[in-house]
Amino acid sequence: MGIIKAAVCKEFGKPLSIENIILRDPQHGEIEVTLEACAVCYSDISCIDGGWGGVLPAVYGHEAVGKISKLGPETHGYEINDRVLLTLIRACGGCISCSTGAPTQCSEPYDRANGPIAMLDGSQLEHGLACGAFAEKAVVDQSQIVKIPEFIPSEAACLLSCGVITGIGAVVNTAKTRPGDNVVVVGAGGVGLNTIQAAKISGARRIIAMDIVKEKLEVAKEFGATDVLLADQEKPWKAINKITNGEMVTSVFVTVGSISAYESAARYLSPGGNIYIVGMPHSGQKAEYELVILGALSQGMKGSKMGDIVLKRDIPWIIDLYHQGRLKLDELVSGKWSIEQINEAIADTKTGSARRNVIIF
């Protein structure tokens, strides 16, 4: 057991407070990681704003990298000082989902309200997103980590934990994008740029990036977009029809939580095409569709949680792509901040201009 510094959420929608908290030692199957960096993800912001409910106080943060500092009993394949990614993908390895290669859908429950962290007086502190990585150290299940090489800078490496794998996995694992497909990526932020990169790697014919910020569309071109459109223009589906010579697109990846973006997405699809839910709206928000059209054109919608990633399978080849110069990571980092500056980093992220802000420990 030790005392560490963490950013604590005590009230939804309010600034985080920097406090000392208790971190217990790792138990059965758990590992302690001393963190090097943790990025600010929109999922963290949704939690902080109360968009998905939860118990307070809490420590969020889940897009992290660090070195193993303690091993709990019954851990296998890891040693002290191994450099690892820390993710929210907690998998038991034995349920139907895990056994069929879908660890992001693991059915084993986890009581985050009674995890490895507590307030200094011993009172309850939620282990946010099963990670609690807005802190100097974190204790997680061994299924949540994967080894990474030393050559990747911390600020870039931590992005592999969520933003990169979510975007790439949505294209490669969920949609199984093939050479010649036309795709639309709605949102050119951190996840959207990785979705664009994956579509390029997969051989997509037209990669159409959409956003409401013109400057972000210029960046999208650098990451592989063949065409860009302002999302708030009148009837953007007409522009997509022109770009694709009337074919429209096989896949629409909505990487933002905007309901209007989801409701417009079906208009971009070709017959048999699909909308992929990558960006998560807040709980209770709903979109409307004319179902007879979706049915008549054999169109559909599919979720993509964390890109349907299998960590030990997918992380090594993504790292290889980076090492070969075929995947941009360093270019995704917008700014580096200290833990004391986390509220400023969150505010900057909310402006929509940041690709990824990273807390450096």
LOKOL-541272 format. One record per residue: residue in one letter; x, y, z of N, C-alpha, C, CB in turn. Coordinates in steps of 0.2 Angstrom, whole numbers, plus 2048, in hexadecimal, padded with zeros to 3 digits. Glycine has a CB too. Layout:
BEGIN
AXYZXYZXYZXYZ ...
END
This chain:
BEGIN
M8047FA8008008008008048068007FB800806 G80280B7FC8068117FC8028177FB80B8117F6 I80581D7FB8018247FA8048267F3803829800 I7FF8287EF80182B7E87FD8317E78008267E3 K7FF8357E27FB83B7E07F78397DA8008417DE A7F083C7DB7EC83A7D57E78407D47E78347D7 A7E48407CE7DF8457CD7D88427CE7DF8487C5 V7D48457D37CE8427D67C88467D37CE8427DD C7C38427D17BD8457CF7B88457D57BA8427C8 K7B684A7D87B184A7DE7AA84C7DC7B484F7E3 E7AA8507D67A38527D47A38537CD7A18597D7 F79E84F7CA79D84F7C279D8567BF79784B7C0 G7A18577BA7A185E7B77A58637BA79A8607B6 K7A98617BF7AD8667C37B48647C27AB8667CA P7B98697C37C08687C37C28627C77C486E7C4 L7C785E7C57CA8597C97CF85C7CE7CE8547C5 S7CF8597D47D485B7D97DA8567DA7D085B7E0 I7E08597DB7E68557DB7E78547E37EC8597D9 E7E784D7E47E784B7EB7EB8457EC7E084A7EE N7EE8447F27F183D7F47EB8387F57F683E7FA I7EC8327F37E782D7F47EB8277F67E382C7ED I7E88217F87EB81B7FA7EA8167F47E7818800 L7F08137F27F080E7ED7F28077F17F58107E7 R7EE8027F17F07FC7F47F57F87EF7EA7F87F6 D7F87F37F27FC7EF7EE7F87EA7EA8007EA7F3 P7FB7E87E47F77E47E07F67DD7E37FB7E37D9 Q7F07DB7E17ED7D47E47EE7CF7DF7E67D57E7 H7EA7CA7DF7EA7C47DB7E97C67D37E57BF7DD G7EE7C57CF7EE7C77C87EE7CE7C67E77C47C6 E7F07D27CB7F17D97CA7F87DB7CA7ED7DD7D0 I7F97E17C68007E47C58007EB7C78027E37BE E8057EE7CA8057F57CB80A7F87C68087F77D2 V8087FE7C380C8017BE80D8087C08088017B7 T81380A7C08158117C18158157BB81C8127C5 L81181A7BA80F81D7B48148227B18088207B4 E8158227AB8198277A781482C7A481D8237A2 A80F82A7A280A82F79E80382C79E80D830797 C7FE83179E7F782F79D7F48347997F482E7A4 A7F18327937EE83778F7E78397917ED834787 V7E483E78F7DD8407917D983E78B7DD848792 C7D483978C7D08377877C983A7897D082F788 Y7C583A7837BE83C7847BA8387887BB83D77D S7BC8317897B882D78D7B982F7957BB82678D D7BF8317967C083479D7BC83A79E7C883679E I7BC83F7997B884579A7B184379B7B9849794 S7AE83E7977A783C7987A683A79F7A5837793 C7AA8367A27AA8347A97AA83A7AD7AF82F7AA I7AF83E7AD7AF8447B17A98497B17B58487AF D7A68497AB7A084D7AA79A8497AC79F84F7A3 G79A8437AE79483F7B079083C7AB7908447B4 G79383C7A578F83A79F78D83279F79383B799 W79182E7A37908277A378E8257AB7958237A1 G78D82A7AF78B8287B67928267BA7868237B6 G7918227BF7968207C37968227CA79D8227BF V79B8207CE79C8217D57A18267D679D81B7D9 L7A082B7DA7A58307DC7A78307E47A38377DA P7AD8327E67B28347E17B582F7DD7B88377E6 A7B98317D87BC82C7D37C382F7D07B782A7CE V7C782A7CE7CD82C7CB7CC8297C47D38297CE Y7CC82D7BF7CB82A7B87D282A7B47C782F7B3 G7D282A7AE7D98297AA7DA8217A87DF82B7AE H7DB8207A27DC8197A07E081879A7D581679E E7E381E7977E781D7917EE81F7937E582378B A7F28197967F881A79A7FD8157987F681A7A1 V80381779A80981379980E81479F80D815792 G81180F7A181680F7A681A8097A78128117AD K81D8087AD8218027AE81F7FF7B58298047AF I81F7F87B481D7F47BA8217F57C081C7ED7B8 S81E7F77C58217F87CC8207F27D18207FF7CE K81A7EF7D08197E97D58157E47D18157EC7DB L8167DE7D38127D87D080E7D57D68177D37CD G8077D47D58037D07D98047C97D87FC7D27D9 P8017C57DD8027BD7DC7FE7BB7D67FF7BA7E2 E8007B57D37FD7B27CD7FD7B77C77F67B07CF T8027BB7C68037BF7C08097BB7BC8067C67C1 H8087BB7B580C7B77B180F7BB7AB8087B17AF G8157BA7A98177BD7A381A7C47A48127BD79E Y81A7C77AA81C7CE7AB8227CE7B08177D27AD E8267D37B082B7D47B582B7DB7B78327D27B2 I82E7DD7BD82F7E47BF8337E87BA8337E47C6 N8317EE7B88347F27B48327F17AC83C7F27B4 D82E7EC7AB82B7EB7A48277F17A38277E57A4 R8287F479D8247FA79A81E7F77978297FE795 V8187FA7998127F879780D7FD79680F7F379C L8087FB7918027FF7917FD7FD7967FF7FF789 L7F98027987F480179D7ED80379A7F58057A4 T7E87FE7997E27FF7967DC7FE79A7E27FB78F L7D68007987D07FE79B7CD7F779A7CB80379A I7D17F37957CE7ED7937D07E87987D17EB78C R7CB7E779D7CC7E27A27C97DB7A07C97E47A9 A7CC7D679F7C97D079C7CB7CA7A17CC7CF795 C7C67C67A27C77C07A77CA7BA7A37C07BE7A9 G7CA7BA79C7CD7B57997C97AE7987D37B379B G7C37AE79C7BF7A879C7B87A879A7C07A57A3 C7B57AE79A7AE7AE7987AD7AD7917AB7B579A I7A77AD78E7A67AB7877A97B178379F7AB786 S7A97B77847AC7BC7807B37BC7807AA7C3783 C7B67BB7867BE7BA7867C07B47827C07BA78D S7BC7AF7837BE7A87807BD7A87787BA7A3782 T7B97AD7767B87AE76E7BB7B476B7B07AE76D G7C07B676F7C57BC76C7C27C376C7C67BA765 A7BD7C47717BA7CA7727BB7CD7797B37CA770 P7C17CE77B7C27D07827BF7D77847CA7D0784 T7BE7DB77F7BB7E17817B47E17837BB7E677B Q7B17DB7827AA7D97857AA7D478A7A67D677F C7B07D478E7B07CF7947AA7D07987B77D0798 S7A77CB79B7A17CB79F7A27CB7A679C7C679D E7A87CA7A87AA7C97AF7A97D07B37B17C77B1 P7A57D17B87A47D87BB7AA7DA7BF79E7D87BF Y7AB7E07BF7B07E37C37AD7E97C77B67E67BF D7AE7E97CE7AC7EE7D37B17F37D37AB7EA7DA R7B07F87CF7B57FE7CF7B48027D57B38027C9 A7AF8027D97AE8067DF7B28037E47A68067E1 N7B47FD7E47B87FA7E97BF7F77E67B47F47ED G7C27FB7E27C87F97DF7CE7FB7E37C97FD7D8 P7D47FC7E07DA7FC7E47DC8037E77E07FA7DF I7D88087E67D980F7E87D48117ED7D98147E2 A7D68167F27D28187F77D481F7F97D28147FD M7CF8237FB7D182A7FE7D68298047CB82E800 L7D982E8057DE82E80A7DB82C8117E283580B D7D582D8127D282B8197CF8248187CC83081B G7D08218137CE81A8127C781980F7CE817818 S7C481F80D7BD81E80A7BE81C8037BA82580B Q7B881B8007B78187FA7B981D7F47B08167F8 L7BD81A7EF7BF81E7E97BF81A7E37C68217EA E7BA81B7DE7B98177D97BF8177D47B381A7D5 H7C18107D27C680F7CE7C48107C67C98077CE G7C48167C47C08197BE7C38157B87C18207BD L7BE8127B47C080F7AE7C48097AF7C38137A9 A7C48067B57C88007B77D08027B77C67FA7B3 C7D28087B77D980A7B67DB80F7BB7DA80D7AF G7D78157BC7DA81A7C07E081C7BF7D98177C7 A7E281E7B87E88207B67EA8277B67E981D7AF F7E682B7B97E78327BA7EB8337C17E18377BA A7F082F7C17F482E7C87FB82C7C67F08297CC E7FF82D7CB80682B7CB8078237CA80A82D7D1 K80381F7CC8038187CC7FC8157CB8068157D2 A7FB80F7C87F580C7C77F68047C97F280D7C0 V7F18017CC7F17FA7CC7EB7F77C87F07F87D4 V7EC7F37C37E77F07BF7E87E97BE7E87F47B8 D7E37E57BB7E47DE7BA7E97DD7B47DD7DB7B8 Q7EC7D87B57F27D67B07EF7D67A87F57D07B1 S7E87D57A87E57D47A17E57DB79E7DE7D17A1 Q7E67E17A27E57E779F7EC7EA79D7E37EC7A5 I7F17E779D7F77E979B7FB7E57957FC7EA7A1 V7FF7E87918037E578C80A7E878C7FF7E5785 K80F7E478B8167E778A8177EB78481B7E178B I81B7F078581D7F477F8247F677F8187FB77F P8277F777982E7F977983080077C8317F8772 E83680177E83980778083980C77B840806784 F83980B77583B81077083581576F83D80D769 I82F81377182981877082981D77682381476F P82982377482982877982282777D82982F776 S82382978481D82878881782B78681F82A78F E81883278481283678280E83377C81483D780 A81282F77780F82C77280C82577381482C76C A81082177780F81B77980881A77D81481877E C80681F78180081E7857FA81E78080082478A L7FB82177B7F58227767F381B7737F7827770 L7F78167737F68107717F180C7767FC80B771 S7F080F77C7EB80C7817E480C77F7ED80E787 C7E281177B7DB81377A7DA8167737D881777F G7DC81C7727DA82076C7DD81D7667DD82776D V7E381A7667E68177607E281075E7ED816760 I7E280C7637DF8057627D78067617E0801768 T7D480B7647CD80B7627CB80D75B7CA811767 G7CF8127587CE8147517D180F74C7D281A750 I7D780C74E7D98077497D58007497E080574B G7D37FE74F7CF7F87507C87F974D7CE7F7757 A7C57FF74D7BF7FF74A7BF7FE7437BC80774B V7C48007407C57FF7387C77F87377CA804736 V7CC7F573A7CF7EF7397CB7E973C7D67EE73B N7C97EA7427C67E47457BE7E47457C77E474D T7BB7EA7467B47EA7467B17EA73F7B17F074A A7B37EF73B7B17F07347B47EC72F7B17F7732 K7BA7E97317BE7E572C7BE7E87257BB7DE72B T7C07EF7257C17F371F7C67EF71A7C37FA721 R7C47EF7147C87EC70E7CA7F17097C37E770B P7CF7EF7067D27F47007CC7F56FB7D77F16FC G7CB7FC6FA7C67FE6F57C08016F87C47F86F1 D7BF8006FF7B98027037B980A7037B97FF70A N7B480D7037B38147047B181570B7AE8186FF V7B481970F7B281A7167B18227187B781771B V7AD82371D7AC82A7207AF8297277A582D71F V7B382E7297B482E7307B28357337BC82E731 V7AD8357377AA83B73A7AE83C7417A283A73C G7B18427417B58447467BD8437457B384074D A7C08487457C88487437CC84A7497C984D73E G7C984774F7CD8487557D28427567C984875C G7D484075C7D983B75E7D783475B7DA83B765 V7D183275C7CE82C75A7CD82C7537C882A75E G7CA8317507C98327497CF8327457C5838748 L7D48357477DB8357437DD82E7427E0839746 N7DD82A7487DF8237487DA81E7437DF82074F T7D48207437CF81D73F7D181E7377C881F740 I7D38247367D582672F7DC82272D7D782E72F Q7E18227327E781F7317E681772F7EC81F737 A7E18147337E080D7327DC80C72B7DB80A737 A7D88107297D58107237DA81071D7CF815722 K7DF81471E7E48157197E880F7187E981B71A I7EA80C71E7EE80671F7EA80071C7F0804726 S7E380071D7DF7FB71A7DE7FB7137D87FB71E G7E080170F7DF8017087D88047067E07FB705 A7D580870B7CF80B7097D08107037CC80F70E R7CB8106FE7CB8146F87CA81B6FA7C68116F3 R7C581D6FD7C38246FF7C38247067BD8276FB I7C68287097C68297117C48317127CD828714 I7BD8317137BA8387147BA83A71B7B3838710 A7BE83F71D7BE8417247B98477257C5844726 M7B584772A7B084C72B7B184F7337A984A72B D7B18567337B185973A7AE8607397B985973C I7AD86373F7AA86A73E7AF86F73F7A586B744 V7B686D7407BB8717417C087173B7BF870747 K7C08767377C48767307CB8747317C387C72D E7CE8767377D58757387D786D7397D887973E K7D286A73C7D386373E7D285F7377CD861742 L7CF8617327CE85E72C7D585E7287C9861727 E7D98647297DF8647267E485F7297E286B727 V7E385E72F7E78597337E58527307E785973A A7DF85172F7DC84A72D7E08487267D584B72C K7E184D7227E584C71C7EC84971D7E5852717 E7EF84C7227F68497247F68427267F984E729 F7F08407297EF83972C7EC8347277EB839732 G7EB8377207E983271B7E28337187E982B71E A7DE83871A7D883A7177D983C7107D483F71B T7D583970C7D583B7047D08417037D3835700 D7CB8427077C68477067C484970D7C0845702 V7C285070E7C08537147BA8577137C6857717 L7B58577187AF85A7177AE85D71E7A9856715 L7AB86471E7A88667247A28637267A786E723 A7A186072C79C85C72E79586072F79D859734 D79686773079086B73178E86E72A791870736 Q79186C72578E86F71E78786C71D79386E719 E78387071877D86D71777D867712779873713 K77A86271477985C71178085970E77585D70A P78485771378B85471178B84E70D78F853718 W78584A70E78484470A78584570277E84070C K78384B70078384D6F978B84D6F777F8536F8 A78F8506FB7968516FA79984A6FA7998556FF I7978466FE79983F6FF79783B6F879783B705 N79183C6F678F8396F079383B6EA78883B6EF K7958416EA79A8446E47A18416E579A84B6E4 I7A38416EB7AA83E6EC7AB8376EA7AC83F6F3 T7A68336EB7A682C6EA7A282A6E37A28286F0 N7A182F6DF79E82D6D97978296DA7A28296D4 G79382B6DF78D8286E078D8216E478A8276DA E79381F6E67938186E97928196F079A8156E8 M79381F6F37928206FB79881C6FE78B81E6FD V79781A70579C81770879A81070C79F81C70E T79F80C70C79E80671079D8067177A380170E S7A180B71A7A180C7217A18137237A8808724 V79E81572879E81B72C7A081A73379781F72B F7A681D7357A981C73B7A782373F7B081B73B V7A38237447A18297477A582874E799829749 T7AB82D74E7AF82D7537AE8327597B682E751 V7A88357587A683A75D7A08387607A684175A G79E83B76679883976979283D76779983A771 S79284176278D84575F78784175D78F84A75A I78184375F77B83F75D779841756775841761 S77A84875477984A74D77E84774877A85274D A78484574A78884274678683B74578F841749 Y78383774A78083074977A83174477F82D750 E77683574577083674177183773A76B83B744 S77683B73977883C73277B83672E77C842731 A77F83273278382D72F78082972A786829735 A77A82772B77782272777682472077082072A R77682B71F77582E71877B82D714773835719 Y78182B71778782B71378882371178D82D718 L78481F71378681871278381570B782814717 S78781170878580D70278180770578B80A6FE P77D8047007797FE70277E7F97057767FB6FC G77C7F670B7807F170E7857F47137847ED70A G7857FB71378A7FE7177887FF71F78C805715 N78D80072378C80172A78F80772D78F7FA72D I78B80973378E80E73779180B73D78881373A Y79780D73F79B80A74579B80F74A7A2808742 I79980D75079981175679F81175979380F75B V7A38167597AA81675B7AA81C7617AF818756 G7A88227607A78277657A18267697A782E762 M7A182676F79B82477479782A77679E82077A P79182B77578D83077778C82F77F786830774 H78983478278783378978282E78A78683A78D S78182B79077C82779277582A79177C824799 G77082778E76982A78D76882E78776882F793 Q76E82F78376D83377D76B82E77777383677B K76683077376382B76E76382F76775C82A770 A76482A76276482D75B75E82975776B82B757 E75B82D75275682A74F75882874775082F74F Y75582374575682073E75081E73B75B81B73E E74F81F73474A81C73174B81572F74882072A L74981073374B80973374980672C748806739 V74480872974280572374880671E73B807720 I74B80B71E75080D71975680871B752814719 L75880872175E80372375C7FC72175F80472A G7567FA7227547F37217547F271974D7F2724 A7517F67157517F570E7587F570B74C7FB70B L75C7F970E7637FA70A7687F570E76580170B S7667F171276A7EC7167707F071A76D7E7711 Q76E7F671C7737F97207737F872877280171F G7787FA72B7787F873277C7FD73677A7F1733 M77C7FB73D7807FF7427837FA74677C804746 K78A7FB74878D7F774C7927FA7517927F2748 G7927F87577977FB75C79E7F975B7947FA763 S7A27FD75E7A97FB75E7AD7FD7647AD7FE757 K7AC7F97697AF7FB7707B77FA76F7AC7F7775 M7BB7FF7707C27FF7707C47FB76A7C47FB777 G7C17FC7657C37F975E7C37F275E7CA7FC75D D7BF7EE7637BF7E77637C67E47637BC7E475D I7CB7E87677D27E67677D37E076C7D67EC76A V7D87DC76A7DB7D776E7E27D976F7DB7D076A L7E47DB7757EA7DF7777F07DC7747EA7E077E K7F17D57767F87D27757F87D076D7F87CC779 R7F37D076A7F37CF7637F47D575F7EC7CC760 D7F07DB7617F07E175C7F57E675E7E97E475D I7F77E77647FC7EC7668037EB7637FD7EC76E P8067E476380C7E475F80C7E675880E7DC760 W8077E47548077E674D8067EE74C8027E2749 I8027F17518027F87508087FC7527FC7FA755 I80C7F97578137FC7588177FB7538167F875F D8177F574F81B7F47498197F974481A7ED746 L8137FB74381180073E81480674080A80173D Y81480874681880E74881F80E747816810750 H82280974982980874882C80874182C80174B Q82780673C82980673582780D732825801732 G82481173682381873381C81872F82881A72E R81881373081181272D80C81573181080B72B L80D81673780881973C80A81F740805813741 K80682474080882A74380682974B805830740 L80A82A74F80982B75780B83175A80C82575A D81183375981483975B81083F75981B83A759 E80D83F75380A845750803846754809844749 L8018417587FA84175B7FA8457617F883A75C V80084676480184976A80085176A80884876E S7FB85476D7FA85B76C7FE85F7717F385D76D G7FE85C77880186077D80385B7837FD866780 K80885D78780A85978C80985E79381285778C W80685B79880485E79E80685A7A47FD85F79E S80785E7AA80885A7B08018587B380C85F7B5 I8028547B87FB8527BB7F88587BF7FD84D7C1 E7FC85D7C17F98637C47F58677BF7FF8677C7 Q7F78667B87F486A7B37EE8667B07F986C7AE I7EC8617B37E785D7AF7E08607AE7E58577B4 N7DE8657B27D88687B07D986D7AA7D686C7B6 E7DF86F7A97E08737A37E186F79D7E78777A4 A7E386979E7E48647987DD8627967E885E79A I7D886179B7D285F7997CE8657967CE85D7A0 A7CF86B7987CB8707957CE87178E7CD877799 D7D487078D7D78717867D486C7827DF871786 T7D48667847D18607807C986177F7D1859784 K7C68647837BF8667827BE86B77C7BB868788 T7C386F77B7C28747757C187176E7C8879775 G7C486A76E7C38667687C98677637BD868764 S7CE86B7657D486D7617D98687627D6874762 A7D98647687DF86076A7DE8597677DF85F771 R7E38567657E384F7627E384B7687E984D75D R7E984B76D7E98487737EE84C7787EC841772 N7EB84E77D7EF8517837F184B7877EB856787 V7F884C78A7FA84678E7FD84979480084378A I7FB84679A7FE8477A08058437A17F98457A6 I80A8477A38118447A38128437AB81684879F F81483D7AD81683D7B481E83D7B58138367B7 
END
